[in-house]
Amino acid sequence: MLTTILAAAAPAGENPYGLTQALKEGGLISQTVFAILVLFLFVSLYIFFTKIFEQQKIINQAKRVRTGFWTSNSLREGAAKLEKNSAYRQIVDDGIQAQEQYKELTDPVEAHDWLHGSLARSEGVINSSLGGGLAFLATVGATAPFIGLFGTVIGIYRALIKIGSAGQASIDAVAGPVGEALIMTALGLVVAVPAVLAYNFLQRRNKSIAESLSAFSNDVLGYLASDGRVRPTVKKVATAPVAGTKAPGTTTTAGQTGGVQTRA
């Protein structure tokens, strides 16, 4: 849609009406409004694609956690299997560090409360990072139509002043300048609608990621609080049954695939 609008900006000799003419009629204010809306559009697109990349990276990390992390003999061994900058590894490292720091505490604090608070803080840092930039998308979605409308009002005002000075009140003298000014409102909507859609889409994915991180954090807390006796069981791949025997059953992963925690 933006391409269609910008296509109206033909050379002055070929098309007396269009975006270029609207910017000339509106003056500095309309040109500033146009620049702000274009800046909003490109920044919104940048934030959207950047966040999509970050979210997909964490989603892929979650898949690796479900397949290989809980088969390790210890949390340190499992953390070594994860990427260095993995969000899930950050939770594990913070949990291990909190367990070591607990031994240095002098005030009587419950180990469960200390570990739970440390893991919750780690989750909060990750969720806060994922939410960066979304406030800008919300702001663009809420304000861009009004910014475009402001440009339209200024454009119409200048056009009417010019028409009044020239003394021409025919429909052809009014329709062109007013129509050009309305381009600003259309541009404001072009910027606002994608920003709102991107905001809602990213928010929904962030919520899903936060739920996955919370489940994993709960599993890590159970492991630390029980000295490794409580851990999720990993789903085993069913093998072909040997003649005269029954196929082994399968188990599920607590927190990750809806199973229950079991003791080793």
N, C-alpha and C positions, 0 to 999 in steps of 0.2 A: 504494500500500500504506500509506503514511503517512496518507493521508486516511482510510482504513478504520480505522486504529488511533485516530486522533484523534476519529473519529466516535463512538467508545465513550465519550468524555467527555461524557455527557449530564448534565443537572442531577441533583443528588442525590435529589430527590424522585421522579424518573422511573426512574432506573437506579442501583441501589445498587452495581453493579459496573462498573468501567471505568477509564479513565486517571486521571480526577480522584480517584476513590476510592483508586487505587493510589498516587498521589502523597501523599494524606493519610495512608495507612497507612505509607508509607515514611518520611515525615517530611522533614527538611531534606536528608538525604543523597540520598534518591531524587529530590527536587526539583532538587537541584544536578546530579545525573547527567542528568536529563531536559534541563535547560537546556544542559549541555555538548553533548549529542548533537544537539539542535536547532541549536545554534551551528555545530557541525561540518558539519551537513547544508547549511546556507545558505552557509557559506564555501566548501564543496566545489563547490556549484553555481555560485557566483560565479567561482571559479577556472576551472572547466570552460568556461563560456561566454566568459570573457575570453580564455582561451588559444585557443579555437576561432577567435575573431575575429582574434587576432594571427597565427595560422597561416595562415588563409585570405588575409589581407592579403599575406603573403610569397609564397604560392602564386600569387596574381594578379600580383604583381610579377615572378615568374619567367616568366610567360607573356609579359609585355611585353618582358622582356629577350630572349627567344628570337625575337620578331618584329621588333624594331627596333634593339636596341643595337649589334649587330655590323655594321650597315650604315653606321654613322657613320665619319667619316674619322679620328677620334681618340678616345681614351678620354674626354677632357674633353667633347667634343661628345656622345658617347654618354651620359655621366653627366648632362648637362643634360636629356636626354630622360626621365630617371627621376625619380620623386618625391623630394622633398627628404629625407624621412626613410626612404627605401627601404633595406632591408638590402643590396641589391646595389649601390646607389650608395655606401653606406658602405665596401664592399670596394674599389670603384674609387677612391674618394677616398683611402683609406688606402694603396692601392698607388701612386698618383701622389705622395702625400706621402713615402712611403718612398723612391721613386726620387729625389726632390729632396733628401732628407736624406742619401742615400748619398754625394752629392758633397761633403758637409761632414764626412764621417768622416775621421779622421786615422789610425786603425789599419787595417791591410790586411785587409779583410773581403771575401769573395766577394760580388759583387752578387746572384747567385742566392740565396745563403743569407740575405742581408739582406732581400730582397724576399719570399722564401718565409716567413721568420719573421714579417714584418709582416702579411702576408695571413693567415697562420695565427692570429695574435693577433686580427685583426679577426673572423675566423670564430668564434673562441672566445667573444668578447664577445657576438655575436649568439646563438650556441647557448646560452650561459649565461642570457641574457635569456629565451629561449624555455622553458628548463627551470625558470624561477622558479615556485614554487607547487606543482610536482609532488611535492616532498618532503612537503608537507602532505597531499596526497591519499594518498600511500603510508602516512603515519602514521595517517591516519583509517581507512584500510582495514584496517590491522593492529591498531589499538587499540579501535575503536568496539565490536566484539562483546564485548570483555572489560569495557569500561566499562558496557555494557548488562547484562552478567552480574553485575557488581558491584552494580548497582542492584537486580537480581532477588534476589540473596542477601540484601541488606539488607531488602528488602521481605518476603521469606519469613520472615526471622528475626523481624521485628517482628510479622508476622501470627501466627506460632506462639507468640510470647510472649503476645500478646493472647488467643489461643485458650486457652492453658494457664491464664492468669489467670482466664478466664471459666469454665473447667472444661467446655467444650463440645468434644467430639472427634468429632462426627458429620461425615459426608462433606460435607454442605451448609455446615457451618461452616468446613471446611478448604479446599474447592475454590474458593470465591470469593476469599478473600485471596491464596491461592497463585497462582491464575490471573491475578489483577491484577498480581502481582509479575512474572510472566513477560512482561508487556507490555514491560518494559525490555529484555529480551533481544531481543525482536522488533524494537524500535526501534533497537537497536544494529546489527542485521543490515540494517535498512532504510538506515541511514547508511553502513555499511561497503561493501556490495555496489556501489552506484553509484560510490563513490569509487575502488574497485579497477578497475571497468570504464573509468571516465574516465581514470585514470592510464595504463592500458595503451593506450587509444586515442590519447591525446595523445603518449605516448612513440613510438608507431609513426609518427605524422605528423611528429614532430620529427626522427626518423631520416631520413625521406624528404627533408625540407627541408635537413638537414645535408648529405646527399649532393648535392643540387642546388647548394648554396652551395659545396661543395668543388670540384665540376666547374667552376663559374663562376670560382672563385678560381684554379684551374689554368690556365684560358684567359687570365685577366688576367695571370698570371705569364708565360706564354708570349709574350704581346704585349709586355710591358715588357722582358723579357729579350732580345727580338729587335728592339727599336726599331720595333715595329709590323709587321714582316715576317711574323710568324706570328700568325695569327688564325683563329678558326673561320669556316667559310663558312656563309652563311645559306641555308636551304632556299628555293629559288625556286619560285614557283607555275608549274606547267606551263601553257603557252598552247596554244590550238588550232592545229594545224599548217596551214600554208598549202599549197595544192595543189602537189604535186611536191616538197615538202620534208619533212624528218623533224622530229618534235617535239623541242624541246631537252630534254636530260637534267636531272636535278635533283641537287642535292648536299645533304648533311646538315650539321648543326651539331655540331662537336666538343664533347664534354663535356656538351652539352645534349640532343642527340638520338641520341647514340651514334655520331657520325661520327668522322672523323680530322682532325687539324689539317693544313692545307695552307699553303704559302707563297704570299703574294700575288704 
